Amino acid sequence: MAYLLKSGALNADKDTSMLVLNLLRYLLFILVCFVVARPSYAARLAINVIPAYQRVDLNWAEVSGAAGYRLCAASVKIHNFANCGKDGNSQLLEINTGNTAIKATGLVNGVTYHFRVLAVNAKGLTVSDSGDKTAIPRELALNDTGVTACSDYTDTRSCPVNNFPGQDAEFGRDRLQFNDSNGVAGFNFTKIGPDGEALPVTATRWNCVKDEMTGLMWEVKTRDGGYMIGSGITLGMNLIAVKTVVIPVIKTVACVVIPALAILMLICKLSMRPDGVVTRIGDCQRCLKC
């Protein structure tokens, strides 16, 4: 009886060990399948999503190894690209390689839209994925003039001015939303850092400035010896002068003057006798030395 109990205990321990071992094998198999089957993207597909009036403009850089692109536009977040175009909330577009820009038109201003782009190879497999990106088409907006004072025939005065009604300073954003914290006279600017992040108003260094009214952004010029120095206007004029004057002069000297002198010297050399006497003085009378 004792032997049977002991034998049964050993068998139970053995069965438990086999169960644990099989479970570990199964988990390892699942892990291997997940790693092998999971799509790996060489790099995230970086797309630019630019909202405009009743449309969104999208563009991206050409992806190496891509045979084409697939764009999903939806009114809801795009979790599973495979379901794109199968309901009324999304639309799927196939884009040939070489075309890396598209405009989504006919959109409603103020509504959030979702976009996702896949770069696919010749077999239809994904080589890069942009992930879900959002944009909101917006109404066109313009800045006010920033004029905050009225005037008469002779001088600048506070508004209103008798006999000079309806002046620019009496209307618009520069009168109603005058706030110097982020731009004087109703202007609304945001400082932008090197990675495109919005910086606080108190930031002492920034790379770009974004106009929140128009959505436009421009680079802040530097004076530290970089490519763009100072305001950029002088450099721009110098570049124009180089293109319109200096380069044409260099081309003329290199392509006309130097070859002409070389031909003239050749003629002089061919006109000389072995003893160095010029046989046709008229050909070389203007040569300093033949």
ZAMARGU-4260 file (C-alpha; in steps of 0.2 Angstrom, whole numbers, plus 5000, padded with zeros to 4 digits):
<rodrens>
0) 5000/5000/5000 | 5014/5012/5004 | 5023/5008/4988 | 5007/5012/4978 | 5004/5028/4987
5) 5022/5033/4984 | 5021/5028/4966 | 5005/5038/4964 | 5013/5053/4971 | 5027/5052/4959
10) 5016/5050/4944 | 5006/5065/4950 | 5022/5076/4951 | 5027/5070/4934 | 5010/5075/4926
15) 5011/5092/4934 | 5029/5094/4928 | 5024/5089/4910 | 5009/5101/4911 | 5020/5116/4916
20) 5032/5111/4903 | 5019/5110/4889 | 5012/5127/4895 | 5029/5135/4894 | 5032/5128/4877
25) 5015/5135/4871 | 5019/5152/4878 | 5036/5152/4869 | 5027/5147/4853 | 5015/5161/4855
30) 5029/5173/4858 | 5039/5168/4843 | 5024/5169/4832 | 5020/5186/4838 | 5038/5192/4835
35) 5039/5184/4818 | 5022/5189/4812 | 5022/5207/4819 | 5025/5219/4805 | 5041/5229/4807
40) 5043/5246/4800 | 5060/5253/4796 | 5055/5270/4801 | 5039/5279/4805 | 5032/5287/4789
45) 5032/5306/4793 | 5018/5315/4785 | 5014/5333/4785 | 4995/5337/4788 | 4991/5355/4783
50) 4973/5361/4786 | 4966/5374/4774 | 4949/5381/4769 | 4937/5366/4767 | 4952/5354/4763
55) 4968/5346/4771 | 4984/5345/4761 | 4995/5330/4765 | 5013/5326/4759 | 5027/5315/4764
60) 5045/5310/4758 | 5047/5295/4746 | 5050/5279/4756 | 5064/5268/4750 | 5057/5251/4744
65) 5039/5257/4742 | 5029/5252/4727 | 5014/5263/4731 | 5005/5271/4746 | 4988/5269/4753
70) 4979/5283/4761 | 4964/5281/4773 | 4954/5297/4777 | 4941/5295/4791 | 4929/5305/4803
75) 4934/5293/4817 | 4951/5287/4823 | 4959/5274/4812 | 4963/5259/4823 | 4963/5245/4810
80) 4968/5250/4793 | 4961/5234/4786 | 4944/5241/4789 | 4946/5257/4780 | 4933/5260/4766
85) 4921/5247/4773 | 4910/5259/4782 | 4903/5276/4779 | 4916/5284/4791 | 4931/5281/4780
90) 4938/5282/4762 | 4953/5272/4755 | 4964/5279/4741 | 4978/5270/4732 | 4992/5281/4727
95) 5006/5277/4714 | 5024/5278/4719 | 5032/5295/4714 | 5016/5304/4720 | 5019/5309/4738
100) 5006/5323/4740 | 4987/5324/4739 | 4973/5336/4744 | 4958/5330/4753 | 4944/5342/4747
105) 4926/5344/4751 | 4928/5344/4770 | 4918/5354/4783 | 4927/5368/4792 | 4929/5365/4811
110) 4927/5346/4810 | 4941/5334/4815 | 4947/5322/4802 | 4959/5308/4803 | 4972/5302/4791
115) 4984/5287/4790 | 4996/5283/4776 | 5004/5266/4773 | 5019/5263/4761 | 5018/5246/4753
120) 5030/5236/4743 | 5027/5226/4727 | 5019/5212/4737 | 5007/5224/4746 | 5016/5222/4762
125) 5018/5237/4773 | 5035/5245/4774 | 5031/5261/4784 | 5016/5267/4793 | 5012/5285/4798
130) 5000/5281/4812 | 4984/5291/4815 | 4985/5310/4811 | 4972/5323/4813 | 4968/5340/4805
135) 4954/5352/4806 | 4949/5362/4791 | 4947/5380/4795 | 4939/5397/4790 | 4951/5409/4781
140) 4957/5422/4793 | 4967/5438/4791 | 4976/5449/4803 | 4970/5467/4806 | 4981/5481/4801
145) 4988/5485/4819 | 4983/5503/4817 | 4978/5509/4834 | 4978/5528/4832 | 4967/5540/4822
150) 4972/5556/4814 | 4966/5572/4806 | 4974/5583/4793 | 4989/5588/4804 | 4993/5575/4818
155) 4989/5558/4826 | 4976/5559/4839 | 4965/5547/4850 | 4950/5540/4843 | 4937/5546/4839
160) 4942/5562/4830 | 4928/5575/4826 | 4924/5577/4808 | 4935/5562/4804 | 4924/5547/4808
165) 4926/5528/4803 | 4944/5527/4804 | 4953/5510/4804 | 4959/5511/4822 | 4940/5512/4827
170) 4937/5494/4821 | 4943/5476/4820 | 4954/5465/4831 | 4967/5478/4835 | 4953/5488/4845
175) 4943/5474/4852 | 4957/5461/4857 | 4972/5472/4861 | 4984/5461/4871 | 5003/5464/4871
180) 5007/5447/4879 | 5008/5437/4863 | 5008/5451/4850 | 5004/5470/4850 | 4988/5477/4843
185) 4978/5461/4842 | 4991/5450/4834 | 4992/5433/4841 | 5010/5425/4839 | 5017/5409/4846
190) 5036/5405/4848 | 5041/5388/4841 | 5055/5378/4846 | 5068/5368/4835 | 5056/5352/4835
195) 5040/5362/4831 | 5035/5363/4849 | 5025/5378/4856 | 5036/5388/4868 | 5029/5400/4882
200) 5029/5418/4879 | 5043/5420/4891 | 5055/5410/4881 | 5071/5419/4877 | 5076/5408/4862
205) 5065/5401/4848 | 5067/5396/4830 | 5051/5400/4822 | 5035/5411/4825 | 5018/5405/4821
210) 5004/5417/4817 | 4989/5409/4826 | 4977/5420/4815 | 4983/5414/4798 | 4991/5398/4802
215) 5007/5404/4794 | 5024/5401/4801 | 5041/5409/4797 | 5059/5406/4802 | 5068/5418/4814
220) 5084/5424/4806 | 5100/5422/4816 | 5116/5432/4819 | 5128/5418/4825 | 5136/5415/4808
225) 5124/5402/4802 | 5117/5402/4784 | 5104/5415/4787 | 5112/5430/4795 | 5103/5446/4802
230) 5087/5449/4794 | 5091/5439/4778 | 5087/5454/4767 | 5105/5459/4764 | 5110/5440/4761
235) 5095/5439/4749 | 5100/5454/4739 | 5118/5448/4739 | 5112/5431/4732 | 5103/5440/4718
240) 5118/5450/4714 | 5129/5434/4713 | 5116/5426/4702 | 5113/5441/4690 | 5130/5449/4689
245) 5145/5438/4696 | 5140/5421/4689 | 5137/5428/4671 | 5153/5438/4671 | 5163/5422/4677
250) 5154/5412/4663 | 5159/5425/4650 | 5177/5425/4655 | 5178/5406/4656 | 5168/5402/4640
255) 5173/5417/4629 | 5188/5427/4634 | 5200/5413/4639 | 5196/5402/4623 | 5198/5418/4612
260) 5215/5422/4619 | 5220/5404/4618 | 5215/5404/4599 | 5225/5420/4596 | 5240/5413/4604
265) 5239/5398/4594 | 5238/5408/4578 | 5254/5418/4583 | 5263/5402/4587 | 5258/5394/4570
270) 5264/5410/4561 | 5282/5409/4568 | 5297/5402/4558 | 5309/5390/4567 | 5320/5405/4570
275) 5306/5414/4579 | 5302/5427/4566 | 5284/5430/4563 | 5279/5428/4545 | 5263/5437/4546
280) 5265/5452/4557 | 5247/5457/4554 | 5241/5442/4563 | 5250/5446/4579 | 5253/5464/4579
285) 5243/5466/4595 | 5252/5452/4604 | 5264/5457/4618 | 5275/5442/4614 | 5272/5428/4602
</rodrens>
